[in-house]
Amino acid sequence: MPENITFEQAIARLEEIADRLESEEITLDESIRLYEEGMKMAKLCSDRLKTARQKITEFSDDEGAESEYGDD
Protein backbone atom coordinates (compact mmCIF):
# COMPACT_ATOMS: atom_id res chain seq x y z
CA MET A 1 0.00 0.00 0.00
CA PRO A 2 1.56 3.29 -1.02
CA GLU A 3 2.11 5.69 1.85
CA ASN A 4 1.42 8.70 -0.37
CA ILE A 5 -2.20 7.72 -1.00
CA THR A 6 -4.60 10.46 0.06
CA PHE A 7 -7.48 10.01 2.46
CA GLU A 8 -9.90 10.61 -0.41
CA GLN A 9 -8.19 7.99 -2.58
CA ALA A 10 -8.33 5.47 0.27
CA ILE A 11 -12.05 6.11 0.78
CA ALA A 12 -12.69 5.71 -2.95
CA ARG A 13 -10.74 2.45 -2.97
CA LEU A 14 -12.73 1.22 0.03
CA GLU A 15 -15.95 1.92 -1.87
CA GLU A 16 -14.62 -0.01 -4.88
CA ILE A 17 -13.65 -2.93 -2.65
CA ALA A 18 -17.07 -2.96 -0.97
CA ASP A 19 -18.83 -2.96 -4.34
CA ARG A 20 -16.61 -5.78 -5.57
CA LEU A 21 -17.14 -7.83 -2.42
CA GLU A 22 -20.90 -7.43 -2.76
CA SER A 23 -20.83 -8.88 -6.24
CA GLU A 24 -21.35 -12.59 -6.55
CA GLU A 25 -18.77 -12.90 -9.29
CA ILE A 26 -15.57 -13.24 -7.28
CA THR A 27 -13.68 -16.19 -5.93
CA LEU A 28 -13.00 -16.90 -2.29
CA ASP A 29 -9.32 -16.10 -2.79
CA GLU A 30 -10.14 -12.75 -4.36
CA SER A 31 -12.60 -12.02 -1.55
CA ILE A 32 -9.89 -12.65 1.02
CA ARG A 33 -7.39 -10.47 -0.87
CA LEU A 34 -9.91 -7.65 -1.18
CA TYR A 35 -10.87 -7.95 2.48
CA GLU A 36 -7.21 -7.64 3.50
CA GLU A 37 -6.74 -4.61 1.25
CA GLY A 38 -9.91 -3.08 2.62
CA MET A 39 -8.69 -3.50 6.18
CA LYS A 40 -5.44 -1.74 5.26
CA MET A 41 -7.37 1.11 3.63
CA ALA A 42 -9.66 1.38 6.67
CA LYS A 43 -6.65 1.54 9.00
CA LEU A 44 -5.02 4.19 6.84
CA CYS A 45 -8.22 6.28 6.95
CA SER A 46 -8.57 5.79 10.69
CA ASP A 47 -4.95 6.82 11.27
CA ARG A 48 -5.33 9.91 9.09
CA LEU A 49 -8.52 10.93 10.91
CA LYS A 50 -6.84 10.42 14.28
CA THR A 51 -3.93 12.62 13.18
CA ALA A 52 -6.33 15.29 11.92
CA ARG A 53 -8.25 15.25 15.23
CA GLN A 54 -5.00 15.63 17.17
CA LYS A 55 -3.95 18.59 15.03
CA ILE A 56 -7.33 20.24 15.46
CA THR A 57 -7.19 19.69 19.22
CA GLU A 58 -3.68 21.10 19.40
CA PHE A 59 -4.70 24.09 17.30
CA SER A 60 -7.78 24.67 19.43
CA ASP A 61 -5.70 24.40 22.61
CA ASP A 62 -3.13 26.85 21.20
CA GLU A 63 -5.84 29.30 20.19
CA GLY A 64 -7.40 29.08 23.65
CA ALA A 65 -4.05 29.72 25.31
CA GLU A 66 -3.39 32.74 23.09
CA SER A 67 -6.74 34.35 23.76
CA GLU A 68 -6.52 33.61 27.48
CA TYR A 69 -2.95 34.83 27.93
CA GLY A 70 -2.28 36.86 24.80
CA ASP A 71 -2.48 40.57 24.26
CA ASP A 72 -6.08 41.45 23.56
Sequence and secondary structure as in RCSB ss.txt:
>XXXX:A:sequence
MPENITFEQAIARLEEIADRLESEEITLDESIRLYEEGMKMAKLCSDRLKTARQKITEFSDDEGAESEYGDD
>XXXX:A:secstr
  TT  HHHHHHHHHHHHHHHHSS   HHHHHHHHHHHHHHHHHHHHHHHHHHHHHHHHHHHHHHHHHHS  
